[in-house]
Amino acid sequence: MKRIVLLFLLALALPMAAFANNSVDFANVGGTLSGSSAGLTMSGSTLVAMQTSGGILTGNLGTLAFSTAGLSSGNLQTGTTTFMAGGTFTITGNGTNGIHNGVIFSGTFSGPVKWTVIKLANGTHNYTLRGALKGTWYTGETMDGATVQLTINTGLGFFSGTTTISGGSTNIVVPEPGSLTLLGTGLVGLAGIVRRKLKA
């Protein structure tokens, strides 16, 4: 009986080990960020790098654009601000250096989006935008675990409704295709154990 229990636990543990995920990091520079209490919109930002466990692609790889939902609290110029969930977020590749040609990721902000100002020692202001994303990877897989962080420097002034993006990074967790295969293997093993037990 102990052996059956151990084999059962092993069969369950094998597929769980398969749920390791690949992380894909995107970097973007430039573009225009404009906004008001109705939300923030970024356009014209160039995708300059994509890094996976297999390596890194660089160059002019495509574009990154987004819009948030409306403001729920705070002040765009001088304080920590929160935008509601919603809006859009799109990463598009142009086929350069082996990157996918077309929409790579299309989604929305799955929770509140934080907009924070940091006054630097030299008197200039950095704004950061952070939020969680959910959406669809270009292979059709649903993603829920992506994050975005953008940095904007407005010099000595505060954000006045439009500014240029300094740089940004987006991290997307992509489930490995082998996960489902290993899950199936674990279930087949479990079925074999049950069958042998029933025959005995």
C-alpha positions as CSV (number, residue, x, y, z in Angstrom):
1,M,0.0,0.0,0.0
2,K,2.9,2.4,0.8
3,R,4.4,1.8,-2.6
4,I,1.1,2.7,-4.3
5,V,0.8,5.9,-2.3
6,L,4.4,6.9,-3.2
7,L,3.9,6.1,-6.9
8,F,0.7,8.2,-6.8
9,L,2.5,11.1,-5.3
10,L,5.3,10.8,-7.8
11,A,2.8,10.8,-10.7
12,L,1.4,14.0,-9.3
13,A,4.7,15.6,-8.7
14,L,6.1,15.1,-12.2
15,P,3.7,17.4,-14.0
16,M,4.0,20.0,-11.3
17,A,7.7,20.2,-11.9
18,A,7.0,21.1,-15.5
19,F,5.2,24.3,-14.7
20,A,8.5,26.3,-14.7
21,N,8.0,29.3,-17.0
22,N,10.1,31.2,-19.4
23,S,10.5,34.9,-18.8
24,V,10.7,37.2,-21.8
25,D,12.0,40.8,-21.2
26,F,11.3,43.6,-23.6
27,A,13.1,47.0,-23.6
28,N,11.7,50.2,-25.3
29,V,13.0,53.7,-25.8
30,G,11.5,57.0,-27.0
31,G,7.9,57.8,-27.9
32,T,5.5,60.2,-26.5
33,L,3.5,59.9,-23.3
34,S,0.4,62.0,-23.0
35,G,-2.2,62.0,-20.3
36,S,-4.8,63.6,-18.0
37,S,-7.2,62.3,-15.4
38,A,-8.9,60.3,-18.3
39,G,-5.7,58.1,-18.5
40,L,-2.2,57.9,-20.0
41,T,-1.4,57.0,-23.6
42,M,2.0,56.1,-25.0
43,S,2.7,56.0,-28.8
44,G,5.8,55.9,-31.0
45,S,8.0,54.0,-28.6
46,T,10.6,51.8,-30.3
47,L,11.2,48.2,-29.2
48,V,15.0,47.9,-28.9
49,A,15.6,44.6,-27.2
50,M,14.0,41.2,-26.4
51,Q,15.7,38.8,-24.0
52,T,14.8,35.2,-23.4
53,S,16.6,32.3,-21.9
54,G,17.8,31.5,-25.4
55,G,19.6,34.9,-25.9
56,I,18.9,38.5,-26.7
57,L,17.8,40.3,-29.8
58,T,18.6,43.9,-30.3
59,G,18.0,46.7,-32.9
60,N,14.9,48.4,-34.1
61,L,12.6,45.4,-33.4
62,G,9.1,47.0,-33.5
63,T,6.9,49.2,-31.3
64,L,5.3,49.2,-27.9
65,A,2.1,51.2,-27.2
66,F,-0.4,51.4,-24.4
67,S,-3.3,53.3,-22.8
68,T,-4.5,53.2,-19.2
69,A,-8.0,53.5,-17.9
70,G,-8.9,56.7,-15.9
71,L,-7.4,58.1,-12.8
72,S,-8.7,56.7,-9.5
73,S,-6.6,58.7,-7.1
74,G,-3.7,61.1,-6.8
75,N,-2.2,63.9,-8.8
76,L,-0.4,63.4,-12.2
77,Q,2.2,66.2,-11.5
78,T,3.3,65.9,-7.9
79,G,2.3,62.7,-6.2
80,T,1.7,59.0,-6.3
81,T,-1.2,58.3,-8.6
82,T,-3.3,55.3,-9.3
83,F,-5.1,54.5,-12.6
84,M,-7.9,51.9,-12.7
85,A,-7.5,48.5,-14.3
86,G,-8.2,48.3,-18.0
87,G,-6.9,50.1,-21.1
88,T,-4.7,48.4,-23.7
89,F,-1.1,47.2,-24.0
90,T,0.4,46.1,-27.3
91,I,3.9,44.9,-28.3
92,T,4.4,44.6,-32.1
93,G,7.4,43.0,-33.8
94,N,8.7,44.0,-37.3
95,G,10.4,40.7,-38.2
96,T,14.0,42.1,-37.7
97,N,16.7,39.9,-36.3
98,G,14.4,36.9,-35.9
99,I,11.7,38.6,-33.9
100,H,8.0,37.7,-34.6
101,N,6.5,39.9,-37.4
102,G,3.2,41.1,-36.1
103,V,1.6,41.5,-32.7
104,I,3.7,39.7,-30.1
105,F,1.6,40.5,-27.0
106,S,-1.8,42.1,-26.8
107,G,-3.4,42.7,-23.4
108,T,-4.8,45.0,-20.8
109,F,-3.8,46.2,-17.3
110,S,-5.2,43.6,-14.9
111,G,-4.9,45.8,-11.8
112,P,-4.2,49.3,-10.7
113,V,-1.4,51.2,-12.5
114,K,0.9,53.2,-10.3
115,W,2.4,56.5,-11.4
116,T,5.0,57.8,-9.0
117,V,7.3,60.9,-9.1
118,I,10.8,60.8,-7.7
119,K,12.8,64.0,-7.2
120,L,16.5,63.3,-8.0
121,A,19.5,64.9,-6.2
122,N,20.1,67.1,-9.2
123,G,16.6,68.6,-9.0
124,T,15.2,66.8,-12.0
125,H,12.1,64.6,-11.8
126,N,11.8,60.9,-12.7
127,Y,8.3,59.4,-13.1
128,T,7.8,55.7,-13.1
129,L,4.8,53.8,-14.3
130,R,4.3,50.2,-13.0
131,G,1.4,47.8,-13.6
132,A,0.5,44.2,-14.1
133,L,-0.8,42.9,-17.4
134,K,-2.8,40.0,-18.8
135,G,-3.4,39.2,-22.4
136,T,-2.5,36.9,-25.3
137,W,0.9,35.9,-26.6
138,Y,1.3,35.6,-30.4
139,T,1.1,31.8,-30.2
140,G,-2.4,32.1,-28.7
141,E,-1.5,31.3,-25.1
142,T,-3.1,33.4,-22.4
143,M,-0.7,35.3,-20.2
144,D,-1.5,36.5,-16.7
145,G,1.7,37.6,-14.9
146,A,3.3,40.2,-17.1
147,T,4.6,43.5,-15.6
148,V,5.6,46.8,-17.2
149,Q,7.8,49.6,-15.8
150,L,8.5,52.8,-17.6
151,T,10.8,55.6,-16.6
152,I,10.2,59.2,-17.7
153,N,12.5,62.2,-16.9
154,T,10.9,65.6,-17.2
155,G,14.0,67.6,-16.2
156,L,13.4,70.3,-13.6
157,G,9.7,70.6,-14.4
158,F,6.8,68.3,-13.5
159,F,4.7,66.3,-16.0
160,S,2.6,68.8,-17.8
161,G,0.4,66.5,-19.9
162,T,2.9,65.3,-22.5
163,T,6.6,64.1,-22.4
164,T,9.1,61.8,-24.1
165,I,9.8,58.3,-22.7
166,S,13.3,57.7,-21.4
167,G,13.0,54.0,-21.4
168,G,10.9,51.1,-20.3
169,S,10.9,47.4,-19.6
170,T,8.2,44.8,-19.8
171,N,8.5,41.3,-18.4
172,I,6.2,38.5,-19.7
173,V,6.0,35.0,-18.2
174,V,5.4,32.5,-21.0
175,P,4.4,28.9,-20.1
176,E,6.7,26.3,-21.6
177,P,5.0,24.2,-24.2
178,G,6.5,21.0,-22.5
179,S,4.3,21.6,-19.5
180,L,1.2,20.0,-21.0
181,T,3.3,17.1,-22.3
182,L,4.7,16.4,-18.9
183,L,1.2,16.8,-17.3
184,G,-0.1,14.2,-19.8
185,T,2.8,11.8,-19.0
186,G,2.1,12.1,-15.3
187,L,-1.6,11.3,-15.9
188,V,-0.7,8.3,-18.1
189,G,1.6,7.0,-15.3
190,L,-1.2,7.4,-12.7
191,A,-3.6,5.6,-15.0
192,G,-1.1,2.7,-15.3
193,I,-0.8,2.4,-11.5
194,V,-4.5,2.4,-11.0
195,R,-4.9,-0.3,-13.7
196,R,-2.3,-2.6,-12.1
197,K,-3.9,-2.2,-8.7
198,L,-7.3,-3.1,-10.1
199,K,-5.9,-6.2,-11.8
200,A,-4.1,-7.4,-8.6
